[in-house]
Amino acid sequence: MSKFSKHIGQGEIIEIDGDEFILKPLTTEHLSYFFKALKSFSAAGDEKSTIADVLQGLDDEGMGAIRQLIEETLKNSYPEEWKENPEELKSFGLKYMGTLIAKIFEINSAQPTAEVGARKKAEEMARLKALKANATPTGPGSA
């Protein structure tokens, strides 16, 4: 294992409807989407909001960033499946977008060492944790 690999993680398990999936962290080429999505997410709701509430409050740019993060995460985590049937993974991403985006934010959030950065990060993580606790299925077929 390289000295870099031990710091970035190899992916985290997420359980959806009894099936386990491993989502891998993104790379620096996705930073702009990550921060656009995080900023839009933070602006679209409060700690009492569910993920579904926040997603409904996003503007087109924020929703585009969320879509890009979900698709890139699925492509990175399941490259063979993406190559064979990208539409299936995109449909999966839409159906479970609330669950997926909460996990994507979690696995791609670095732990800053500066005191100010750490405090801000703790606030963001508390907000994401609250949103994740209120997660409801989103997309076609959900009520």
PEWOLIN-V618915 format. One record per residue. SS is DSSP state (H for helix, E for strand, - for the rest). OMEGA is omega in radians with two decimals (none if undefined). NEAR is the number of other ideal C-beta (glycine too) atoms within 10 Angstrom. Layout:
BEGIN
ss->SS omega->OMEGA near->NEAR
ss->SS omega->OMEGA near->NEAR
END
This chain:
BEGIN
ss->- omega->3.13 near->6
ss->- omega->3.14 near->7
ss->- omega->3.10 near->6
ss->- omega->-3.09 near->7
ss->H omega->-3.09 near->9
ss->H omega->-3.14 near->9
ss->H omega->-3.05 near->9
ss->H omega->3.14 near->14
ss->- omega->-3.09 near->11
ss->- omega->-3.12 near->10
ss->- omega->3.13 near->15
ss->E omega->-3.12 near->15
ss->E omega->3.00 near->9
ss->E omega->3.14 near->19
ss->E omega->3.12 near->9
ss->E omega->3.13 near->14
ss->- omega->3.07 near->8
ss->- omega->3.10 near->5
ss->E omega->3.10 near->7
ss->E omega->3.09 near->8
ss->E omega->3.07 near->17
ss->E omega->3.09 near->11
ss->E omega->-3.13 near->21
ss->- omega->3.10 near->19
ss->- omega->3.12 near->19
ss->- omega->3.13 near->20
ss->- omega->-3.08 near->11
ss->H omega->3.13 near->7
ss->H omega->-3.13 near->8
ss->H omega->-3.10 near->19
ss->H omega->-3.08 near->11
ss->H omega->3.10 near->11
ss->H omega->-3.12 near->19
ss->H omega->-3.10 near->19
ss->H omega->3.03 near->11
ss->H omega->-3.14 near->17
ss->H omega->-3.13 near->26
ss->H omega->3.13 near->21
ss->H omega->3.13 near->13
ss->H omega->3.14 near->21
ss->H omega->-3.12 near->25
ss->H omega->-3.10 near->16
ss->H omega->-2.99 near->12
ss->- omega->-3.11 near->17
ss->- omega->3.08 near->21
ss->- omega->-3.06 near->11
ss->- omega->-3.14 near->11
ss->- omega->-3.12 near->9
ss->- omega->2.99 near->18
ss->- omega->3.08 near->18
ss->H omega->3.12 near->25
ss->H omega->3.10 near->19
ss->H omega->-3.11 near->16
ss->H omega->-3.14 near->23
ss->H omega->3.12 near->23
ss->H omega->-3.13 near->13
ss->- omega->-3.10 near->15
ss->- omega->3.01 near->18
ss->- omega->-3.09 near->11
ss->H omega->-3.14 near->8
ss->H omega->3.12 near->12
ss->H omega->3.13 near->21
ss->H omega->3.08 near->17
ss->H omega->3.11 near->15
ss->H omega->3.10 near->23
ss->H omega->3.13 near->26
ss->H omega->-3.12 near->17
ss->H omega->3.13 near->17
ss->H omega->-3.14 near->24
ss->H omega->-3.12 near->23
ss->H omega->-3.14 near->17
ss->H omega->3.11 near->18
ss->H omega->3.12 near->24
ss->H omega->3.12 near->23
ss->H omega->3.14 near->18
ss->H omega->-3.08 near->16
ss->H omega->-3.09 near->20
ss->- omega->-3.05 near->18
ss->H omega->-3.13 near->11
ss->H omega->3.12 near->7
ss->H omega->3.12 near->14
ss->H omega->3.14 near->17
ss->H omega->-3.10 near->9
ss->H omega->-3.05 near->10
ss->- omega->-3.11 near->11
ss->H omega->-3.13 near->13
ss->H omega->3.11 near->7
ss->H omega->3.13 near->13
ss->H omega->3.08 near->19
ss->H omega->3.09 near->16
ss->H omega->3.07 near->13
ss->H omega->3.12 near->18
ss->H omega->3.11 near->20
ss->H omega->-3.10 near->15
ss->H omega->-3.06 near->18
ss->- omega->-3.03 near->21
ss->H omega->3.14 near->22
ss->H omega->3.12 near->23
ss->H omega->-3.10 near->20
ss->H omega->-3.05 near->25
ss->H omega->3.08 near->27
ss->H omega->-3.14 near->20
ss->H omega->3.12 near->20
ss->H omega->3.08 near->25
ss->H omega->-3.11 near->21
ss->H omega->-3.05 near->16
ss->H omega->-3.13 near->18
ss->- omega->-3.14 near->21
ss->- omega->3.10 near->15
ss->- omega->3.10 near->10
ss->- omega->-3.12 near->10
ss->- omega->-3.11 near->13
ss->- omega->3.13 near->8
ss->- omega->-3.09 near->9
ss->H omega->-3.14 near->8
ss->H omega->3.12 near->8
ss->H omega->3.14 near->12
ss->H omega->3.13 near->12
ss->H omega->3.12 near->11
ss->H omega->3.14 near->12
ss->H omega->3.11 near->16
ss->H omega->3.10 near->12
ss->H omega->3.12 near->11
ss->H omega->-3.11 near->15
ss->H omega->3.09 near->14
ss->H omega->3.11 near->11
ss->H omega->3.12 near->19
ss->H omega->3.11 near->20
ss->H omega->3.10 near->13
ss->H omega->3.11 near->16
ss->H omega->-3.13 near->26
ss->H omega->3.13 near->17
ss->H omega->3.13 near->11
ss->- omega->-3.07 near->18
ss->- omega->3.04 near->17
ss->- omega->3.09 near->13
ss->- omega->3.10 near->17
ss->- omega->3.07 near->20
ss->- omega->-3.08 near->16
ss->- omega->3.09 near->8
ss->- omega->3.13 near->7
ss->- omega->-3.12 near->11
ss->- omega->none near->4
END
